[in-house]
Structure formats: structure tokens, C-alpha cells
Amino acid sequence: MTSTSANSRAGRKEWTAFAVLMLPLLLVSMDVSVLYFALPEISAQLRPSSTQQLWIFDIYGFALAGLLITMGSLGDRIGRRKLLMIGATAFGAASVAAAYANSAEMLIAARALLGIGGATLMPSTMALSRNLFQDPKQRATAIGIWSGAMAGGVALGSVLGGVMLSHFWWGSVFLINTPVMALLLILVPVLVPEFKDPAPGKFDLLGVPLSMGAVLPVIYGLKESAAHGFSGPRALWIAAGLLIGLVFVHRQRTHAHPMISPELFRRRGFGSSIGLNLMASFAMMGSALFTTQYLQSVLGKGPLEAALWSLLPSVLVGAAGPASAALAQKMNRAYVISGGFLVAAAGFGLLTLAGTDSLWLVLIAAGVLASGIVTVMSLITDMALGAAPAEKAGSASSLLETGQEFGGALGMALLGVVGNAVYRHDMTDKLPADLPSGLPSEALDAARETLGGAAAVADRLTGPAGDEMLSAAREAFTHGLRVASVAGALVLVAAAVVAALALRHIRATAPDAEDTAKTAEESAREHGEPLASGAERGTAPGELRPETVAGRR
């Protein structure tokens, strides 16, 4: 017997509630990219320093990544709907503060608060989606839609930002969040039931700084390495994060009430899902690093035009999640996940054919790659959430999303290093030893380091010299893209093999009654509480009913 029965299938109310949960997910993912076009206006009005400008961009992602584990654990304890409401309020207030910021410091603080709000919204929406859909087939479909919405939101954010800036002031890109969050605060209490862990134990306060200390230095070191190359100080940041991570893991294994229950990793397939999800994010963000630069710097398209072109691959992405869920119902999902990795590897393979004028090839390759990755992410997410006990859905969600942050930073760093090494090698061979008179000596070094640096130098050259430099830089960048794509394809082929071997014996359904009963009994004994029978609880084994868990609304 499983936790799914005929009366556990979601109806219209649950699907309506799920649609409402997609609103904050879209906004959180859109806010990653919504500032792309606003920076010139922000720079003109707020006059941030170069360091402040970086923090305006990066503080949102850092706050979000650093607090995901904390907020996932907190949601399990106080209630996922309650945390969602708190996060929506904070996100809406921070959006207003960002829209009307009158200094760089105020905008950085508002962006930090937006990241904190985002850290509450993402695991809450994923965990509530898992709780709304007890039927494995319906849950798989919902998670597929969730994954597609998250991926599409990043692409939509840059386009929406460009459209808003063509009609309004730069603060409008933040202000659009406010009515959506107000609508969320009205609809969620009506449509979404509350869920939480009935016996969570005390909150691990020391685990909060430890989890942040494990996540933030590693992501910071990887992002800095992707932008400026590996160095001793950046390696120290990464090493420091890994050491703190070891301390955090030890505490979670030995503490009476850990933020992340070790029980999650005793579930078959959960640990593998975290690792494979990380590899999927590695490929997604690593490829995006090159394709976005290709559209703008190689093909010479403006930011808004490049963003509009980048929406085309989203057509494939939107269909990939639900289609993969349907396919996984007909065959072993391990092989569908493995196939998704191979499809994404084929996308990288197409990128190895790119030249300096290959718009449609690059767009098709990006669509193929993204559809394969969304296939993997949707099925992996469903598998991990299905393996986790319902009362630990928030913690499971936060681990998945933290793994994605690590994977994205790792993909940009490692594939970026490969591409940059090829670029520098090619430009060293192609550029002249001396620059024309009137240009500083540092300009040659800048041209050899990045395509952007070469474009800046080319603008200052007269005659055919500028065109020759820009052409050489575009050729070198495209060569780096091709070599990095080979590396990305090899990583994804290896991930496909691992997925097929590690996941092929794992059930696609929720844990059976015996497994769930055993887990519940162990949890009750751990907290010194009596265990009610399934009949007394009035619920099927493994099913978390809101009335029992969180009280009637």
C-alpha cells in the first residue's frame, strides 16, 4: 500500500492553489536578471562606485543562497504557508524600498532584503507543491511545471526589465513585484492549506551561521574565479567555505535537533538527486555564460534585442517539464533522466559547431540544452521530494536549491576558465606586440583578457586595425565557446551514466506504508512522543494532512 489513494488526487482547488504559488516563483527568478538593463540609469542617478555596482547585482543572489537551508528548516517548523506569507510581505516591502532608493547603499540594502525574502519563497513554494499533490503522477506534472517556470522566469526578467525601462523609470522594474505580492497575500490564506512538521524539535540557532559560512564563501570564490580567473585568495575563500561545511555536516549528524535531518540522506535516491541536480545546474549556468555573451558581443546585438532572441529557447523549455513527467510514467525514470542529460549534451555538441555568425544554430543549441536540463531537474526534484518525508519537504527543497546555486557557480567558474584560457591563448598569438601610438600599454592586456576589453580597445583604433582586432577577438571567444562546450558535453555524458546506474532501482512512487510507518515511529521515539496509528490520524501512511499537522485554518 502506498500513500496515494483515490481520494488523495488533487482537484481544482489544489491546482488553483498551485497556480498561485507560481507567482512568487516567477518573481524570485525574474529578479535575478531584471537589473540587466537598469544599470546605466541607476549609475547615472545613484552614482555607485564600481564595488557598490557589483554588490547591487550580487547581494541578492548571495542572500538568497546563504539562507535557503535556514528558511527551508524554518518553514518545516513554523509552517510553510506562514513562512511564504512572511516572505511575500518582506519581498513586497523591499521592492518598494528598492524602487525608491535614493542612494547606492539603500539599493544594496533593499536588494539584500529581496534576497532574504526570496530565500523564504523558493523552498516554501516547492515544499507546498509537494504537499498539495499526494498522487505521484500529479506531483511529477506539477514539479515539471515548477521547474519550467523557474527557468523561464530568468529569461523573462531581462525582457520585462527592458520593456519597463522603455516606458518608465528604473525603479519600475522593482515596483511590478508589489501588486503580485499583494495578490499573493490575499489568495494564499484562502487557497493554500498550512503544512509543517508536527515534531520538529528546537531550532538550531548555531546551524544558521554555519550553513551560511559553508555556502557563501564557496559561491563567492567560484563567482569571482569565473569573472577574474582562479587565484590564491579566491581558492582560500573556497577552502574556508568547505572547512566550515565540514563543521556544519558534523553538527547536523550529531545534534539532537539538526536543521537538515540525516534521515533525508538515508532515503534511497535523495543524495544522488542532490548531486545530479547540481550537475544539471552546472550545465545550465555554464552554457548561459557563453550564449548571452555570444548574442551581444559576438553578434553585436543590443541588450534588449539579445534578451528577446533568448526567449526563443524557452519555447522548448516550457514543454520539457510536463513532457518528461508524462514519459516517466511509462518507463523507468532513471532512463528518462539519463536521456535528459544526453539531450543536454547534444545541445553542447551543437555549440561546438558555432561560428561567429551562427545565430540560429546557437539558439537551437540553447533550446536543446535547456530542454534536456529542465527534464533532468523536474524529474530529479520530484524524485527527491517523493523520497523525503512530507514533514521534511521544506528542508529537502532547500537542499535541492542550494545544490543548484553551487552547481551554477561551479559551471560558470570551470567552463568560464576553459573558455577564457582558449581566448587568451588565441589573442596572444593574433594581436600585435605593440599598440598604435596614443593608446596606453594596459589596453593590449585588456584586449587579451576579455572580449569586452578587446571591443573597448577596437573602438579607440582608427582604420582597419579596430575591425581586425574585433574580428580576432570574436573568433577567439567563439573558439573558447566550442572548447568549453566539449568539456560540458563530457560532464553531461558522465552524469547520464551515473543517473542510469544510481537511480534505476529506485521507485517512482512515494515511500510505502512500511517505510513510512518505520520513519514515523523512529521520529516519535527520538522526540519522546507517542505515535498515533494511521486510523487515529485519519490519513493514509505517508500523507501529511493539514488539519492534523497544523490545525484547522
C-alpha positions, 0 to 999 in steps of 0.5 A: 500500500502506498500513500496515494489513494483515490481520494488523495488526487488533487482537484481544482482547488489544489491546482488553483492553489498551485497556480498561485504559488507560481507567482512568487516563483516567477518573481524570485527568478525574474529578479535575478536578471531584471537589473540587466538593463537598469544599470546605466540609469541607476549609475547615472542617478545613484552614482555607485562606485564600481564595488557598490555596482557589483554588490547591487547585482550580487547581494541578492543572489548571495542572500538568497543562497546563504539562507535557503537551508535556514528558511527551508528548516524554518518553514518545516517548523513554523509552517510553510504557508506562514513562512511564504506569507512572511516572505511575500510581505518582506519581498513586497516591502523591499521592492518598494524600498528598492524602487525608491532608493535614493542612494547606492547603499539603500539599493544594496540594502533593499536588494539584500532584503529581496534576497532574504525574502526570496530565500523564504519563497523558493523552498516554501513554494516547492515544499507546498507543491509537494504537499498539495499533490499526494498522487505521484503522477500529479506531483511529477506534472506539477514539479515539471511545471515548477521547474519550467517556470523557474527557468523561464522566469530568468529569461523573462526578467531581462525582457520585462526589465527592458520593456519597463525601462522603455516606458518608465523609470528604473525603479519600475522594474522593482515596483511590478513585484508589489501588486503580485505580492499583494495578490499573493497575500490575499489568495494564499490564506484562502487557497493554500492549506498550512503544512509543517512538521508536527515534531520538529524539535528546537531550532538550531540557532548555531546551524544558521551561521554555519550553513551560511559560512559553508555556502557563501564563501564557496559561491563567492570564490567560484563567482569571482574565479569565473569573472577574474580567473582562479587565484590564491585568495579566491581558492582560500575563500573556497577552502574556508567555505568547505572547512566550515561545511565540514563543521556544519555536516558534523553538527547536523549528524550529531545534534539532537535537533539538526536543521537538515535531518540525516534521515533525508540522506538515508532515503534511497535516491535523495543524495544522488538527486542532490548531486545530479541536480547540481550537475544539471545546474552546472550545465545550465549556468555554464552554457548561459555564460557563453550564449548571452555573451555570444548574442551581444558581443559576438553578434553585436546585438543590443541588450534588449534585442539579445534578451528577446532572441533568448526567449526563443529557447524557452519555447522548448523549455516550457514543454520539457517539464510536463513532457518528461513527467508524462514519459516517466510514467511509462518507463523507468525514470532513471532512463528518462533522466539519463536521456535528459542529460544526453539531450543536454549534451547534444545541445553542447555538441551543437555549440561546438559547431558555432561560428561567429555568425551562427545565430540560429544554430546557437539558439537551437543549441540553447533550446536543446540544452535547456530542454534536456536540463529542465527534464533532468531537474523536474524529474530529479526534484520530484524524485527527491521530494517523493523520497523525503518525508512530507514533514521534511519537504521544506528542508529537502527543497532547500537542499535541492536549491542550494545544490543548484546555486553551487552547481551554477557557480561551479559551471560558470567558474570551470567552463568560464576558465576553459573558455577564457584560457582558449581566448587568451591563448588565441589573442596572444598569438593574433594581436600585435606586440605593440599598440598604435601610438596614443593608446596606453600599454594596459589596453593590449592586456585588456584586449587579451583578457576579455572580449569586452576589453578587446571591443573597448580597445577596437573602438579607440583604433582608427582604420582597419586595425579596430575591425581586425582586432574585433574580428580576432577577438570574436573568433577567439571567444567563439573558439573558447565557446566550442572548447568549453562546450566539449568539456560540458558535453563530457560532464553531461555524458558522465552524469547520464551514466551515473543517473542510469546506474544510481537511480534505476532501482529506485521507485517512482512512487512515494515511500510505502506504508512500511517505510513510512510507518518505520520513519514515523515511529523512529521520529516519535521515539527520538522526540519522546512522543507517542505515535498515533496509528494511521486510523487515529490520524485519519490519513493514509501512511505517508500523507501529511494532512493539514488539519492534523499537522497544523490545525484547522485554518 
